[in-house]
């Protein structure tokens, strides 16, 4: 009975056993190391790409910061203009703002009233389209001062022009009961703001 292979078959068998042994040694001792190195290499490549992107972004910092400041200035500038792109809508908004301030600031809304409002399109060309409203109202002086102050400090910007004031002696309900005259102003003025659009002659 032959237990050992022939010499001709022994060499291939020995080589095969050696290959199997090397594979087992690799799997047991080195495979984890190779896999770990491959994972680290992939992570390093990813980090290098991220660093490259960060460097590119950092290089654009000044330009991006300047652009951000420009957008912030544009946003602030836009807030100074009347909303909407239509003259009639903007004029209605001015009148609404006036009536709201009268309601908020007047001690007695029945004594401070807007009696007439007339939108007027500008006759002279301006850089931005102006929206103007002629106003007539009757109001006590303290109330009118508060209303005027709030209008001119508000955003969007509202301007007051051509202010004319006449004092009238009127009797309020309290004065009719007590017989004291209540000083009332007959006020006429123009309030106006601007749309963020070029005026006629500047297009």
C-alpha positions as CSV (number, residue, x, y, z in Angstrom):
1,X,0.0,0.0,0.0
2,X,1.5,3.4,-1.1
3,X,0.9,6.2,1.4
4,X,3.1,8.9,-0.2
5,X,2.4,10.2,-3.7
6,X,4.8,9.6,-6.5
7,X,7.6,12.1,-6.9
8,X,6.0,13.4,-10.1
9,X,2.8,14.2,-8.2
10,X,4.4,15.3,-5.0
11,X,5.7,18.6,-6.3
12,X,2.4,20.0,-7.5
13,X,0.8,18.8,-4.3
14,X,3.5,20.5,-2.2
15,X,3.0,23.7,-4.1
16,X,-0.7,23.6,-3.6
17,X,-0.4,23.0,0.1
18,X,2.1,25.9,0.3
19,X,-0.4,28.2,-1.5
20,X,-3.1,27.1,0.8
21,X,-0.9,27.7,3.8
22,X,0.0,31.2,2.6
23,X,-3.6,32.0,2.0
24,X,-4.5,30.9,5.5
25,X,-1.6,32.9,7.0
26,X,-2.7,36.0,4.9
27,X,-6.3,35.6,6.1
28,X,-5.3,35.1,9.7
29,X,-2.6,37.7,9.9
30,X,-2.7,40.3,7.1
31,X,-6.1,40.5,5.6
32,X,-7.5,42.8,8.3
33,X,-4.5,45.1,7.8
34,X,-4.9,45.3,4.1
35,X,-8.6,46.0,4.4
36,X,-7.9,48.7,7.0
37,X,-5.3,50.3,4.8
38,X,-7.7,50.4,1.9
39,X,-10.4,52.0,4.1
40,X,-7.9,54.5,5.4
41,X,-6.8,55.3,1.9
42,X,-10.4,55.9,0.8
43,X,-11.0,58.1,3.8
44,X,-7.9,60.1,3.1
45,X,-8.9,60.7,-0.5
46,X,-12.3,61.9,0.7
47,X,-10.8,64.2,3.3
48,X,-8.4,65.6,0.7
49,X,-11.3,66.4,-1.7
50,X,-13.2,68.1,1.2
51,X,-10.1,70.1,2.1
52,X,-9.8,71.2,-1.6
53,X,-13.4,72.3,-1.6
54,X,-12.9,74.2,1.7
55,X,-9.8,75.9,0.3
56,X,-11.8,76.9,-2.8
57,X,-14.6,78.3,-0.7
58,X,-12.2,80.1,1.6
59,X,-10.6,81.7,-1.5
60,X,-14.0,83.1,-2.4
61,X,-14.7,84.4,1.1
62,X,-14.0,88.1,0.3
63,X,-16.1,88.0,-2.8
64,X,-19.0,86.2,-1.1
65,X,-18.8,88.6,1.9
66,X,-18.9,91.6,-0.5
67,X,-21.9,90.0,-2.3
68,X,-23.7,89.4,1.0
69,X,-23.2,93.1,2.0
70,X,-24.4,94.2,-1.4
71,X,-27.6,92.1,-1.0
72,X,-28.2,93.5,2.5
73,X,-27.8,97.0,1.2
74,X,-30.3,96.2,-1.6
75,X,-32.7,94.8,0.8
76,X,-32.5,97.9,3.0
77,X,-32.9,100.1,0.0
78,X,-35.9,98.2,-1.2
79,X,-37.5,98.6,2.3
80,X,-37.4,102.4,1.8
81,X,-39.6,102.3,-1.3
82,X,-43.4,101.9,-1.3
83,X,-44.6,98.4,-1.8
84,X,-46.1,97.3,-5.1
85,X,-45.4,98.5,-8.6
86,X,-48.6,100.4,-9.4
87,X,-49.3,104.1,-8.7
88,X,-52.9,103.6,-7.6
89,X,-52.0,100.7,-5.3
90,X,-49.2,102.7,-3.7
91,X,-51.5,105.8,-3.3
92,X,-54.1,103.7,-1.6
93,X,-51.4,102.3,0.7
94,X,-50.3,105.9,1.7
95,X,-53.9,106.8,2.5
96,X,-54.3,103.7,4.6
97,X,-51.2,104.4,6.5
98,X,-52.4,107.9,7.3
99,X,-55.8,106.7,8.6
100,X,-54.1,104.0,10.7
101,X,-51.8,106.6,12.3
102,X,-54.7,108.9,13.0
103,X,-56.6,105.9,14.7
104,X,-53.5,105.1,16.8
105,X,-52.2,108.5,17.8
106,X,-55.3,110.7,18.2
107,X,-56.6,111.0,21.7
108,X,-60.1,111.3,20.3
109,X,-60.6,110.0,16.8
110,X,-63.8,111.9,16.4
111,X,-61.8,115.2,16.7
112,X,-59.0,114.2,14.3
113,X,-60.4,113.2,11.0
114,X,-59.1,113.0,7.4
115,X,-61.7,114.9,5.3
116,X,-60.2,114.6,1.9
117,X,-57.5,112.7,0.0
118,X,-56.6,113.2,-3.7
119,X,-53.8,111.1,-5.4
120,X,-51.7,113.3,-7.8
121,X,-49.3,112.0,-10.4
122,X,-46.1,114.0,-10.5
123,X,-45.8,116.7,-13.2
124,X,-42.0,116.9,-13.2
125,X,-39.7,114.0,-14.1
126,X,-37.8,112.4,-11.2
127,X,-35.3,109.6,-10.9
128,X,-37.8,107.3,-9.1
129,X,-41.6,107.3,-9.7
130,X,-43.2,109.5,-7.1
131,X,-46.6,108.7,-5.5
132,X,-48.2,111.8,-4.1
133,X,-51.5,112.3,-2.2
134,X,-53.0,115.7,-1.3
135,X,-54.6,115.6,2.2
136,X,-56.9,117.7,4.1
137,X,-57.8,117.0,7.7
138,X,-59.0,118.6,10.9
139,X,-57.1,117.7,14.0
140,X,-56.0,119.1,17.3
141,X,-52.3,120.2,17.3
142,X,-50.9,117.6,19.7
143,X,-52.6,114.7,17.8
144,X,-51.5,116.1,14.4
145,X,-47.9,116.4,15.6
146,X,-47.9,112.8,16.7
147,X,-49.4,111.6,13.4
148,X,-46.9,113.6,11.4
149,X,-43.9,112.3,13.5
150,X,-44.9,108.7,13.0
151,X,-45.4,109.1,9.3
152,X,-42.0,110.7,8.7
153,X,-40.1,108.2,10.9
154,X,-41.7,105.1,9.3
155,X,-40.4,102.7,6.7
156,X,-41.0,102.8,3.8
157,X,-40.1,106.5,3.7
158,X,-43.0,108.9,3.6
159,X,-42.4,112.6,3.1
160,X,-44.6,115.6,4.0
161,X,-44.5,118.8,1.9
162,X,-46.5,122.0,1.3
163,X,-47.9,122.0,4.8
164,X,-50.6,124.7,5.4
165,X,-52.2,125.1,8.8
166,X,-55.2,127.2,9.8
167,X,-56.5,127.3,13.3
168,X,-60.2,127.0,13.8
169,X,-62.3,127.4,17.0
170,X,-64.6,124.5,17.2
171,X,-66.6,123.0,20.0
172,X,-66.3,119.4,20.9
173,X,-68.9,117.5,22.8
174,X,-67.1,118.3,26.0
175,X,-66.8,121.9,25.1
176,X,-70.5,122.1,24.3
177,X,-71.3,120.8,27.7
178,X,-68.7,123.1,29.4
179,X,-68.8,126.0,27.0
180,X,-65.0,126.0,26.4
181,X,-63.6,126.2,22.9
182,X,-61.5,123.4,21.6
183,X,-58.6,124.5,19.4
184,X,-58.8,122.7,16.1
185,X,-56.5,122.8,13.1
186,X,-57.6,122.8,9.5
187,X,-54.5,121.2,7.9
188,X,-53.6,120.7,4.2
189,X,-50.4,119.0,3.1
190,X,-49.0,116.6,0.5
191,X,-47.6,113.2,1.5
192,X,-45.5,111.2,-0.9
193,X,-43.2,108.3,-1.3
194,X,-41.4,106.5,-4.1
195,X,-41.8,103.3,-6.1
196,X,-38.6,101.4,-6.9
197,X,-39.1,102.2,-10.6
198,X,-37.6,104.9,-12.8
199,X,-39.8,108.0,-13.2
200,X,-40.9,109.4,-16.5
201,X,-38.0,110.8,-18.4
202,X,-35.5,108.5,-16.7
203,X,-36.4,105.2,-18.4
